[in-house]
């Protein structure tokens, strides 16, 4: 039974941290039904809760470039609920 569990976990692109799953951009795009460019635009505009991990800081602007964008499943679900309540 253990090998099946490992295979299922290997395909899962989320990670659990203190009871809260950490999601990558592909998982969130799938949840929201939006394209890659839309999700990255929302992140750049600060419209969706996310964290950028890694990358490099531009010394002239202080902006972070590159790296990975990660999302808290709990915060994304709250964000969706708040957006639904606004409309």
Secondary structure, DSSP 4 states (H G I P E B T S, - for coil): -HHHHHHHHHH--EEEETTEEEEEHHHHHHHHT--HHHHHHHHHTT-S--EEES-EE-TTT--EESSEEEEEHHHHHHHHHHHHHH-
